[in-house]
Amino acid sequence: MRASNLGTVNYAPGQVPTDAAEMQRFFMSELQKIAVAISLNGLGHLEKTTVAPIKPRDGDISYADGTLWNPGSGGGIYYYKGAASAWILLG
């Protein structure tokens, strides 16, 4: 599975319950998970990723683990320079 281009907004939907009585609890839980993911993104949190984004765009920033995904200089924070089609290590 490849990482999306949504940076650190790591949200995976849960299994939708078949019992209608559980729907309210399910939706509240899902909204809470979405709020946490967006909050972390707003704080500038980067999750360490193990695969390159599918379609990187100029200016994308990712935190590579350096082992499963090594953009060239080991683990660290990289930005994508579209003109050069390259990931540049920031540190």
Buried (B, 14 or more C-beta within 10 A) or exposed (E): EEBEBEBBBBEEEEEEEEEEEEEEEBEEEBEEBEEEBEEBBEEEEBBBBBEBBEEBEEEBBBBBBBEEBBBEEEBBBBBBBEEEEEBEBEE
